[in-house]
Amino acid sequence: MNLVEKIYEGIKEFIDVFITKYEYENRGIIKKIRIDSRLNLNIDEEMWSKLFLYKSCYNYCAKIIMLRYLEDNKLTYVKMNKSGFNKWKEFVKNISERFSLLYDVAIMDLQEDKNNTIRNIFKSSDYDLFRIDDELAGLLYKNFSGIDFSNLEVKELISVFRKIYSLEKREDLNLEKFYKRAPAFFYLLRLEENKRIL
């Protein structure tokens, strides 16, 4: 299995669990976001919630891929790969099943990074409403900690994201025009035009 397929298989499992876990959660908050924003009111409430959930999920997928890419290219301190986890186990005794803590620390670090592009990719947004809990973070660790993202090229990154958010899904969901911009999701969509990572 090539690198693109390995990453896609891991992210596909994450998407399935994420959508199942959060399909009916936070509906009241999403309804309030819809009403307060007054955006896309032509879309019925049920579909609006579905689009919000999927855009949130794909934004997390983009964050995860970029996080691992940055870690393996030594552009940030490692937390979500094997060597990073092993270092953290030396410092924090009970971290073994608390992968969400490592994920949260990794994201906070990137939100404060000196590189403006990196900060913008990981910037907080409404799409962070659904949390990466220990189950989801553990799944990310299991699926991605052993994959080396350092050799991931732009065309491979684009291929992974096209598998996640295929042309069919783009036509069906049209998430680019839905509600507000999701920072990491938008960044990976723009890679098709920019043709370079960072």
C-alpha positions, 0 to 999 in steps of 0.5 A: 500500500502506498503512502496516499492509500495508507493515509487515506485508510486511516483518515477514512476510519477517523471520518466514520467514527467522527460522523457517527459520534457527532451526527446528533450532538450539539444540534441546539448550538448549531441551530443557534449558529445558523440563526445568528449568522443568517448565512445559507438560510436557504438550506433547511435546518437538517441539511445545514447541520449535516453540512456543518458537521462534514465541514468540521470533520474535513477541517479536522482531517486537514489539521491532522494531515498538516500536523503530522506533516509538520511534525515529521518535517521537524517544523514543530515539536513532535507529539502525535508520532511514536517518538513524540509520544514516547518523549511525553510518556517520560514526562507525564506518568498517566498519558498512555490513554489520554491522546486528546491531551497531546492533540490539544497541546500540538494544536495550541503550539501550532496556533502560536507558531511564529510562521503566519501560514501555520498559525492561520491553518490551525486558527480556531473556528466555529468548526472546532465545536466538535472535540477530538476526544480520547477515542478519536485522538487514540484512533489518530495515533494508532493510524498515523503514528507509524507513518512517515509524513516527511516525504509527502509531496504536494501532489500526494497531499492533493491526492489524499484530500481528493480522496477524502473530499472527492469531486462527487462530494464537492458537487453534492455538498459544495462546502466551499460556499457553505457558512464560513471558511474552515481554515485547514480545509480551505488551505488544503483546497487551495493547494491545488492552485498553489502547488506548494506546501507552506 
